[in-house]
Amino acid sequence: MEPLVVHGLSWTTKELFTYPNEFIYWSIQIVMYPYMTGLVAGAFVLSSLYHVFGQHDLKDMARFALVFSLALLPVAMMPLLFHLQQPLRGVNVMFTPHFTSAIAAFGIVFSTYAIIVLSEIWFVYREYFIEQTVALQGNKSLSATLRRWTYHVLVLGAYDRSPEAMAKDKKAIKLLAAIGIPVACFLHGYAGFIFGSVKANALWMSPLMPVIFIMSAIVSGIALCMLTYIVIMEFKSLSTALAKGRGDESVQVIKGVAMDVISKTSRYLLGFLLAAIILELLDLIFRGYTAMKSWDILRSVMYGKDFVNIFVLQYGLGDLVPLVLLLMPRPTIRRTIITLLLVLFGVFMMRWNVVIGGQAFSLSFAGYMHYNLPIIPHSVETFKEGLLGALTVGSTPFVLFWFINKFVPSLRYR
């Protein structure tokens, strides 16, 4: 009979006095869970800025962000499935949702949000589905036949392209986007609610936690959409240059379109980043001012054990440096890419410091625990809860986006 291995034993090291049953139970996958759900919410909010608030300078980015949000959506539950000891039981949350538990409410919120995103994409691309169904009718090849039938199914029998029908589509898009904003925020905000409502953990218990999670989610979602957009447009310009020569005007057109969209979106990223920084600093000041019973151990963690992670990596590289770069005049593609990477890194470090840092101190208030991220897995558990498991989760949305973009193109020029 194999000995029972305690979950967390493989990556937890202890210091000073800790209880025997204390380990870092929530590892990298629980860091990835709020990070990925935040990307979903942020991408949808970015797309809704055009559809709901009429920000026409975001028209191209809004369509891209909406499709990218759909690619991110299935990955939101992947970290939880990786983390579960019995992952096949995870589907019970979808079949038996209820509001008596924040975790159980995930089934209702996730299903509602998925329906909203799928419905909005259908209304946005319904005309395109009709056009492709008609255009592929004369092509008898196998691939064209499969694509035609795929679009025929996606149309759902709604072939009406009259001005009245298209006007109704636009009203439906605006309505769904308006409903989707609070649902998307709640999808991610309840992750912050889970942490903020844990009374047994001094670092997590804060009424600002859900708001901070939502604001940083919007920041990370916008940053990832911008970064992915830049990479795709740069790849398009490179492909065009190789096919038609370096002096071709279409290369400059692609680069000009990319820089114009990115410069406009950067203004919104700057606003949300400022709001996120203010909320994080407000939470830090509030904790220091109230100085509750647990403040001594919190201070030793924040200003001692995790000083580099919090003040250098999160606030310094992840907040202050991107803020300065965004405020600098005459933005360039290279500087923008560095800014976006730092923003995504900063939000990830915020999630890391909340999840891992919140478990760093013992409930005895006299000891500490350290999380050693498994790099080379030696078991299924260390793969799921290690670097390779996190990279698997992080790369999946791009594979899904590539596939979805084959049928729902997010970057079409008319």
VEXDREN-2710 file (C-alpha; in Angstrom, 1 decimal):
% VEXDREN-2710
k/r/px/py/pz
1/MET/0.0/0.0/0.0
2/GLU/1.4/3.4/-1.1
3/PRO/1.9/6.0/1.7
4/LEU/-0.5/8.9/1.8
5/VAL/1.2/12.0/0.3
6/VAL/-0.1/15.3/1.8
7/HIS/-1.2/17.9/-0.8
8/GLY/1.3/20.7/-0.6
9/LEU/4.2/18.8/1.0
10/SER/6.2/18.7/-2.3
11/TRP/6.5/22.5/-2.6
12/THR/6.2/23.9/0.9
13/THR/9.1/24.8/3.2
14/LYS/8.5/26.0/6.7
15/GLU/10.3/28.5/8.9
16/LEU/10.0/29.1/12.7
17/PHE/6.8/27.8/14.4
18/THR/4.1/26.5/12.2
19/TYR/1.4/23.9/12.8
20/PRO/2.0/20.4/11.5
21/ASN/-1.0/20.4/9.2
22/GLU/-0.2/23.8/7.6
23/PHE/1.0/23.8/4.0
24/ILE/0.7/26.0/0.9
25/TYR/-2.4/24.2/-0.3
26/TRP/-3.3/26.8/-3.0
27/SER/-0.5/26.9/-5.5
28/ILE/0.2/28.3/-9.0
29/GLN/-3.1/27.1/-10.4
30/ILE/-5.1/29.1/-7.9
31/VAL/-3.0/32.0/-8.9
32/MET/-3.8/31.3/-12.6
33/TYR/-7.5/31.0/-11.8
34/PRO/-8.3/34.7/-10.9
35/TYR/-5.7/35.7/-13.5
36/MET/-7.4/34.0/-16.4
37/THR/-10.9/35.0/-15.3
38/GLY/-9.7/38.5/-15.0
39/LEU/-8.5/38.4/-18.6
40/VAL/-11.9/37.2/-19.7
41/ALA/-13.7/40.0/-17.9
42/GLY/-11.2/42.6/-19.1
43/ALA/-11.4/41.6/-22.7
44/PHE/-15.2/41.8/-22.7
45/VAL/-15.3/45.2/-21.0
46/LEU/-12.9/46.5/-23.7
47/SER/-15.3/45.3/-26.4
48/SER/-18.3/46.8/-24.6
49/LEU/-16.7/50.3/-24.5
50/TYR/-17.6/50.6/-28.2
51/HIS/-20.9/48.8/-28.3
52/VAL/-22.4/50.4/-25.1
53/PHE/-20.6/53.7/-24.7
54/GLY/-20.1/54.5/-28.4
55/GLN/-16.3/54.9/-28.2
56/HIS/-15.9/54.7/-32.0
57/ASP/-12.1/54.9/-31.8
58/LEU/-12.2/51.4/-30.3
59/LYS/-14.3/49.8/-33.1
60/ASP/-11.6/47.6/-34.5
61/MET/-10.2/46.6/-31.1
62/ALA/-13.7/45.9/-29.8
63/ARG/-14.4/43.3/-32.4
64/PHE/-11.1/41.7/-31.8
65/ALA/-11.5/41.8/-28.0
66/LEU/-14.9/40.2/-28.2
67/VAL/-13.7/37.1/-30.1
68/PHE/-10.6/36.9/-27.9
69/SER/-12.9/36.9/-24.8
70/LEU/-14.6/33.9/-26.2
71/ALA/-11.3/32.1/-26.6
72/LEU/-10.4/32.9/-23.0
73/LEU/-13.7/31.8/-21.6
74/PRO/-13.3/28.0/-21.6
75/VAL/-9.8/28.4/-20.0
76/ALA/-11.3/30.2/-17.0
77/MET/-12.2/26.8/-15.4
78/MET/-9.0/25.0/-16.4
79/PRO/-6.9/26.0/-13.4
80/LEU/-9.6/24.7/-11.0
81/LEU/-9.8/21.4/-12.9
82/PHE/-6.1/21.1/-12.7
83/HIS/-6.1/21.8/-9.0
84/LEU/-8.9/19.5/-8.0
85/GLN/-7.9/16.1/-6.7
86/GLN/-11.0/14.7/-8.3
87/PRO/-11.4/16.8/-11.5
88/LEU/-14.4/14.8/-12.8
89/ARG/-16.4/16.2/-9.9
90/GLY/-15.8/19.8/-11.1
91/VAL/-18.7/19.5/-13.6
92/ASN/-21.1/19.3/-10.6
93/VAL/-20.7/23.1/-10.2
94/MET/-22.3/23.5/-13.6
95/PHE/-25.1/21.1/-13.0
96/THR/-26.0/22.1/-9.5
97/PRO/-25.4/25.8/-9.1
98/HIS/-26.7/27.8/-6.2
99/PHE/-25.9/31.0/-4.3
100/THR/-25.3/29.5/-0.9
101/SER/-21.6/29.3/-1.7
102/ALA/-19.4/31.7/-3.7
103/ILE/-17.8/28.7/-5.5
104/ALA/-21.1/27.1/-6.3
105/ALA/-22.4/30.4/-7.8
106/PHE/-19.7/30.0/-10.4
107/GLY/-22.0/27.7/-12.4
108/ILE/-24.7/30.3/-12.7
109/VAL/-22.4/33.2/-13.4
110/PHE/-20.2/31.3/-15.9
111/SER/-23.2/29.9/-17.8
112/THR/-24.9/33.3/-18.0
113/TYR/-21.7/35.0/-19.2
114/ALA/-21.1/32.3/-21.8
115/ILE/-24.6/32.7/-23.2
116/ILE/-24.1/36.5/-23.4
117/VAL/-20.8/36.3/-25.2
118/LEU/-21.9/33.6/-27.7
119/SER/-25.2/35.6/-28.4
120/GLU/-23.3/38.9/-28.9
121/ILE/-20.8/37.3/-31.3
122/TRP/-23.7/35.7/-33.3
123/PHE/-25.4/39.1/-33.7
124/VAL/-22.1/40.8/-34.6
125/TYR/-21.1/38.2/-37.2
126/ARG/-24.5/37.1/-38.5
127/GLU/-24.2/39.1/-41.7
128/TYR/-20.7/37.6/-42.2
129/PHE/-22.1/34.1/-41.8
130/ILE/-24.8/34.8/-44.4
131/GLU/-22.2/36.2/-46.8
132/GLN/-19.9/33.1/-46.5
133/THR/-22.8/30.7/-46.9
134/VAL/-23.8/32.4/-50.2
135/ALA/-20.2/32.8/-51.4
136/LEU/-19.3/29.2/-50.9
137/GLN/-22.3/27.7/-52.7
138/GLY/-20.5/27.3/-56.0
139/ASN/-17.4/25.7/-54.6
140/LYS/-17.6/21.9/-54.6
141/SER/-14.4/21.1/-52.8
142/LEU/-14.5/19.2/-49.5
143/SER/-13.1/22.0/-47.4
144/ALA/-15.5/24.6/-49.0
145/THR/-18.5/22.2/-48.4
146/LEU/-17.6/21.7/-44.8
147/ARG/-17.2/25.5/-44.3
148/ARG/-20.5/26.2/-46.0
149/TRP/-22.4/23.8/-43.9
150/THR/-20.6/25.2/-40.8
151/TYR/-21.8/28.7/-41.6
152/HIS/-25.2/27.4/-42.6
153/VAL/-25.5/26.0/-39.1
154/LEU/-24.2/29.2/-37.5
155/VAL/-26.7/31.3/-39.3
156/LEU/-29.5/29.4/-37.5
157/GLY/-31.9/30.0/-40.4
158/ALA/-31.8/33.8/-40.0
159/TYR/-31.0/35.0/-43.5
160/ASP/-32.8/38.3/-43.3
161/ARG/-30.3/41.1/-44.2
162/SER/-32.9/43.9/-44.5
163/PRO/-32.1/47.3/-42.9
164/GLU/-34.7/46.6/-40.3
165/ALA/-33.2/43.3/-39.4
166/MET/-29.7/44.8/-39.2
167/ALA/-31.0/47.6/-37.0
168/LYS/-32.5/45.0/-34.6
169/ASP/-29.1/43.2/-34.6
170/LYS/-27.4/46.4/-33.5
171/LYS/-29.9/46.9/-30.7
172/ALA/-29.4/43.4/-29.5
173/ILE/-25.6/43.8/-29.5
174/LYS/-25.9/46.9/-27.4
175/LEU/-28.3/45.3/-25.0
176/LEU/-26.2/42.2/-24.6
177/ALA/-23.0/44.2/-24.1
178/ALA/-24.7/46.4/-21.4
179/ILE/-25.9/43.3/-19.6
180/GLY/-22.6/41.6/-20.0
181/ILE/-20.5/44.3/-18.3
182/PRO/-21.9/43.7/-14.8
183/VAL/-22.0/39.9/-15.4
184/ALA/-18.3/39.9/-16.5
185/CYS/-17.4/42.0/-13.5
186/PHE/-19.3/39.7/-11.2
187/LEU/-17.6/36.7/-12.9
188/HIS/-14.2/38.0/-11.7
189/GLY/-15.4/40.0/-8.7
190/TYR/-16.7/37.0/-6.9
191/ALA/-13.1/35.5/-7.1
192/GLY/-12.1/38.6/-5.0
193/PHE/-15.1/38.1/-2.9
194/ILE/-13.9/34.5/-2.0
195/PHE/-10.7/35.9/-0.7
196/GLY/-12.1/39.0/0.9
197/SER/-14.6/37.0/2.9
198/VAL/-12.2/34.6/4.5
199/LYS/-12.1/35.9/8.1
200/ALA/-9.4/33.4/9.1
201/ASN/-6.8/35.1/6.9
202/ALA/-5.8/38.6/7.8
203/LEU/-4.3/39.4/4.4
204/TRP/-7.4/38.5/2.4
205/MET/-10.1/39.9/4.6
206/SER/-10.8/43.3/3.1
207/PRO/-13.9/44.8/1.6
208/LEU/-11.8/46.3/-1.2
209/MET/-10.6/42.9/-2.4
210/PRO/-13.4/42.4/-5.0
211/VAL/-13.1/45.9/-6.4
212/ILE/-9.3/45.6/-6.7
213/PHE/-9.7/42.3/-8.5
214/ILE/-12.2/43.8/-10.9
215/MET/-10.2/46.9/-11.7
216/SER/-6.9/44.9/-12.2
217/ALA/-8.9/42.4/-14.3
218/ILE/-9.9/45.2/-16.7
219/VAL/-6.3/46.3/-16.9
220/SER/-4.9/42.9/-17.7
221/GLY/-7.6/42.1/-20.2
222/ILE/-7.0/45.3/-22.1
223/ALA/-3.2/44.8/-22.0
224/LEU/-3.5/41.2/-23.3
225/CYS/-5.8/42.2/-26.2
226/MET/-3.5/45.0/-27.2
227/LEU/-0.4/42.8/-27.0
228/THR/-2.0/40.0/-29.0
229/TYR/-3.3/42.5/-31.6
230/ILE/0.2/44.0/-32.0
231/VAL/1.8/40.5/-32.5
232/ILE/-0.9/39.6/-35.1
233/MET/-0.5/42.9/-37.0
234/GLU/3.3/42.7/-36.9
235/PHE/3.1/39.1/-38.3
236/LYS/0.7/40.4/-41.1
237/SER/3.1/43.2/-42.0
238/LEU/6.1/40.7/-42.0
239/SER/4.2/38.2/-44.2
240/THR/3.2/41.0/-46.6
241/ALA/6.7/42.3/-46.8
242/LEU/8.1/38.8/-47.6
243/ALA/5.4/38.2/-50.2
244/LYS/5.5/41.6/-52.0
245/GLY/8.8/43.2/-51.1
246/ARG/9.9/45.5/-48.3
247/GLY/8.8/48.7/-50.1
248/ASP/5.2/47.7/-50.6
249/GLU/2.8/50.4/-49.3
250/SER/0.4/47.8/-47.8
251/VAL/3.1/47.0/-45.2
252/GLN/3.0/50.6/-44.0
253/VAL/-0.8/50.6/-44.1
254/ILE/-0.9/47.6/-41.7
255/LYS/1.7/49.1/-39.4
256/GLY/-0.2/52.4/-39.5
257/VAL/-3.5/50.7/-38.6
258/ALA/-2.0/48.8/-35.7
259/MET/-0.3/51.9/-34.2
260/ASP/-3.4/54.0/-34.6
261/VAL/-5.6/51.4/-32.8
262/ILE/-3.0/50.8/-30.1
263/SER/-2.5/54.5/-29.4
264/LYS/-6.2/55.0/-28.9
265/THR/-6.6/52.0/-26.7
266/SER/-3.7/53.0/-24.6
267/ARG/-5.6/56.0/-23.3
268/TYR/-8.2/53.7/-21.8
269/LEU/-5.5/51.4/-20.4
270/LEU/-3.9/54.4/-18.7
271/GLY/-7.2/55.4/-17.0
272/PHE/-8.0/51.9/-15.7
273/LEU/-4.3/51.4/-14.6
274/LEU/-4.5/54.6/-12.5
275/ALA/-7.7/53.5/-10.9
276/ALA/-6.2/50.1/-10.1
277/ILE/-3.1/51.6/-8.5
278/ILE/-5.1/54.0/-6.4
279/LEU/-7.3/51.2/-5.1
280/GLU/-4.3/49.0/-4.2
281/LEU/-2.6/51.9/-2.4
282/LEU/-5.8/52.7/-0.6
283/ASP/-6.0/49.1/0.6
284/LEU/-2.4/49.2/1.8
285/ILE/-3.0/52.5/3.7
286/PHE/-6.2/51.3/5.2
287/ARG/-4.5/48.2/6.6
288/GLY/-1.7/50.2/8.1
289/TYR/-4.0/52.8/9.6
290/THR/-6.4/50.3/11.2
291/ALA/-3.5/48.2/12.5
292/MET/-5.6/45.3/13.6
293/LYS/-4.4/42.5/15.8
294/SER/-2.8/40.7/12.9
295/TRP/-1.0/43.8/11.6
296/ASP/2.3/42.8/13.1
297/ILE/2.6/39.5/11.2
298/LEU/1.2/41.2/8.1
299/ARG/3.8/43.9/8.3
300/SER/6.6/41.3/8.7
301/VAL/5.3/39.6/5.5
302/MET/4.7/42.7/3.4
303/TYR/7.8/44.7/4.4
304/GLY/10.1/41.7/5.1
305/LYS/9.5/38.3/3.6
306/ASP/7.6/39.5/0.5
307/PHE/9.0/43.0/0.1
308/VAL/10.6/42.3/-3.3
309/ASN/7.4/40.6/-4.6
310/ILE/5.1/43.4/-3.5
311/PHE/7.0/46.6/-3.7
312/VAL/9.6/45.9/-6.3
313/LEU/7.9/43.5/-8.7
314/GLN/4.2/44.4/-8.3
315/TYR/4.2/48.1/-7.5
316/GLY/7.5/49.0/-9.1
317/LEU/7.8/47.0/-12.3
318/GLY/4.1/46.2/-12.7
319/ASP/2.5/49.5/-11.8
320/LEU/4.9/52.5/-11.6
321/VAL/7.1/51.7/-14.7
322/PRO/4.1/51.0/-17.1
323/LEU/2.4/54.2/-15.8
324/VAL/5.5/56.3/-16.6
325/LEU/5.9/54.6/-20.0
326/LEU/2.2/55.3/-20.9
327/LEU/2.5/58.9/-19.9
328/MET/5.6/59.5/-22.1
329/PRO/4.8/61.2/-25.5
330/ARG/5.3/59.8/-29.0
331/PRO/4.6/56.1/-28.2
332/THR/6.3/53.4/-30.3
333/ILE/5.5/49.7/-30.9
334/ARG/8.5/48.5/-29.0
335/ARG/7.8/50.7/-25.9
336/THR/4.2/49.7/-26.0
337/ILE/5.0/46.0/-26.0
338/ILE/7.3/46.4/-23.0
339/THR/4.6/48.4/-21.2
340/LEU/2.0/45.7/-21.9
341/LEU/4.3/42.9/-20.8
342/LEU/5.0/44.8/-17.5
343/VAL/1.3/45.4/-16.9
344/LEU/0.5/41.7/-17.4
345/PHE/3.4/40.8/-15.1
346/GLY/2.2/43.3/-12.5
347/VAL/-1.3/41.9/-12.4
348/PHE/0.1/38.4/-12.2
349/MET/2.2/39.4/-9.2
350/MET/-0.8/40.9/-7.6
351/ARG/-2.6/37.6/-7.8
352/TRP/0.6/35.8/-6.7
353/ASN/1.0/38.0/-3.6
354/VAL/-2.7/37.6/-2.7
355/VAL/-2.8/33.8/-3.1
356/ILE/0.7/32.8/-2.1
357/GLY/1.4/35.7/0.2
358/GLY/-1.8/35.1/2.0
359/GLN/-0.7/31.6/2.9
360/ALA/2.9/32.6/3.8
361/PHE/2.3/33.2/7.5
362/SER/1.2/30.6/9.9
363/LEU/-2.1/30.9/11.8
364/SER/0.1/30.7/14.9
365/PHE/1.4/34.2/13.9
366/ALA/4.9/32.9/14.8
367/GLY/6.0/31.2/11.6
368/TYR/6.3/31.4/7.8
369/MET/5.9/29.1/4.9
370/HIS/7.5/29.4/1.4
371/TYR/6.2/28.1/-1.9
372/ASN/8.8/26.5/-4.2
373/LEU/7.3/26.4/-7.7
374/PRO/7.9/22.9/-9.2
375/ILE/9.9/23.5/-12.4
376/ILE/10.6/19.9/-13.4
377/PRO/7.7/17.6/-12.6
378/HIS/8.3/14.3/-11.0
379/SER/4.6/13.4/-10.6
380/VAL/1.2/14.3/-12.1
381/GLU/0.6/16.6/-9.1
382/THR/3.8/18.5/-9.5
383/PHE/3.0/18.9/-13.3
384/LYS/-0.4/20.3/-12.6
385/GLU/0.7/22.5/-9.8
386/GLY/4.0/23.5/-11.4
387/LEU/5.4/25.7/-14.1
388/LEU/4.4/23.3/-17.0
389/GLY/0.8/23.2/-15.7
390/ALA/0.7/27.0/-15.6
391/LEU/2.2/27.3/-19.1
392/THR/-0.4/24.8/-20.4
393/VAL/-3.2/27.0/-19.0
394/GLY/-1.7/30.2/-20.3
395/SER/-1.1/28.9/-23.9
396/THR/-4.5/27.3/-24.4
397/PRO/-6.4/30.6/-25.2
398/PHE/-4.2/31.3/-28.1
399/VAL/-4.8/27.9/-29.6
400/LEU/-8.5/28.3/-29.2
401/PHE/-8.3/31.9/-30.7
402/TRP/-6.5/30.6/-33.7
403/PHE/-9.2/28.0/-34.3
404/ILE/-12.2/30.3/-33.6
405/ASN/-10.6/33.0/-35.9
406/LYS/-10.9/30.6/-38.8
407/PHE/-14.7/30.9/-38.7
408/VAL/-15.2/34.2/-36.9
409/PRO/-12.5/36.5/-38.2
410/SER/-11.7/39.2/-35.7
411/LEU/-9.5/41.3/-38.0
412/ARG/-11.4/41.9/-41.2
413/TYR/-11.0/45.0/-43.3
414/ARG/-13.8/46.2/-45.6
END
